[in-house]
Amino acid sequence: MALTPIKGKDVGLAVQKTVANALKYVLVGCITDSTFDVDTETDEATCIASGQFKEYLGGQSGWTMGGTLNTRQATNDPSGPGATDADDNVTAENLLDLQLAGTPVQVRYQIGGAKGSAWYSGLAIITKSSFKGQLKGVATYAVSLQGSGPLTKTIAP
């Protein structure tokens, strides 16, 4: 068994969308960092026989995803190689529009880009969008998503 390091660029957030009349997961473009948190509640189950240390039982789990990306506008330009850029990508504008419409999104967090990498997917609600512009540099956008329901693990083919 090989223990292969996973590069940060091979970890990321993808959103399901229709591309060329088929549903597929599209990595959120220009992402500079991403997060995937899974929290499990605990219930204290200490009794007098527990001694000096407390005991706990695992409870329900919840999850969140998020990320920060450099903001770009994607447009379809039929005159060049970017003829389907808006159709093929997920941008900050797309995510904000989904949030404002109250549309839940099917998301996937990819832990690695190679065959056999773990992918965790589920339904999420976009809970926060934050744009930042500064005098120098590219504008950025941060997004937070709250998972609603279970995560499903698949292995990259």
N, C-alpha and C positions, 0 to 999 in steps of 0.2 A: 504494500500500500504506500502510495506516495503522498507526502504532505506538501502540497504546492501552495505557496503564498498567493493570496488573492490581492491584486492591485486595486487601489481605490477607484480607478477609472472603470473597473469591471463590476462595480457595485452600483446599483441605481434603481430609480423609480420609473415604472412604466405604467401607462394608462391605456385601457382598451378602447379602441375606436374602429370605425369602419374605414378600411383602406381598400380601394379597388373592389368594392362590393363584398368584402370579407372582413369579419372581426379579427383584429390582431392586436397584440400589445405593442405599443410604440414607446420607446424610451423618451422621457421628458428631455427635450433638447437643451444643450448648453448648461446642464446642471453642474454646479461647482462643488456641492456637497449634498449628501442625502442622509436621512435618518430613518430607522425602523426600530420601534420600541414595542416590546411585549411586556406587559405587567400582569402579575398574578396576585390577587388578593389573598390574604392569609387570615385565618380565624385562630385565635389563641385557644389551645386545648390543654392548658396546664392544669394539673391536679396536684394534690399534696404529695402524691407518690413521685412526681416529676423531679423532686429535689431542687437543686440550686438553679437549674436552667429551665426556661420556658419552653413549651412545646407548641407547635402550630400545625394546622391542617391547611393544605392548599385549597383555594377557592376558585372563583371565576377569573378568567383571563380577559384582557382587553389589549388592543393594539393601536398604534398610531404610526403614520409615515409622514415624511416631509422632506423639504429640500430647499436649497437656494440656487437660483440659476441666473446667468447673465441674460438680460432681456433682449430678445430679437423679435422682429416682425417677420412673419412668414407669409408670402404672397405667391400665388401661382403666376408664373411668368411664361406664357406659351412661346416666347421667342428664344428661350435659352435652356440651359440644363436644369433650372429650377422650376420646370413646368408644373410640378405637382408639390412644391414645397409646403404650401398651406394644407393640402390634403394629407401629406405623409408625416407631418410633425405635430408635436404637442407643444404649445407655447404658453407663456404666462397669460396672454390674452385669452386663450382657450380655457385655461383653468379658472380664471376670474369669471368668464361667462357661465361656466358650469356652476360655479358657486352661487352667482346671482340668480340663476334659474332654479336653484335648489335641487339640482340633478345629482343624485349619487353616482359615483364613478367606480368602475371595476379597476382595481390597481394591482400591480405586482411588484414585489421587491426582489430584484435579482442579486443573488450573492455569488458573483462570479459570472464570467461570460463563456466558459468552456463547457464542453460536453460533461454531463454529470453534475453541474452546478445546481444548487438549490434555488427554487423560485417559490415565494410565498405570495398567494393572491387572495383577495377578498373584496367585499363591497365597502366603500368608504364615503364619508361626507367631507367635503372641503369646508373646514372651519375657520381658516384664516388665510388671507392674501395680503401680502405686504410688499409694496413697491418702494424702492429707494433710488433716488437720483442724486448725483453729486456733480460738482463742477468738472472734475476730471474722472475719466474712466467710464465704463459702461454701466447703465442702469441695471439694478438687480431686482429680483422678485423672490420672495420666500412664500412657501405654501405649507400649510399644516392640514393633515387629513386624519379624521377619526374613523377607525374601523367600526363597522356595524355588522356583527355576526362573526362567523368562524373564518379562520385562515385555512387555505388549502395549499399543501406542499406538492410541488411537482419537480421532476428532475429534468434539466435541460437535455434535449436529445442530441 
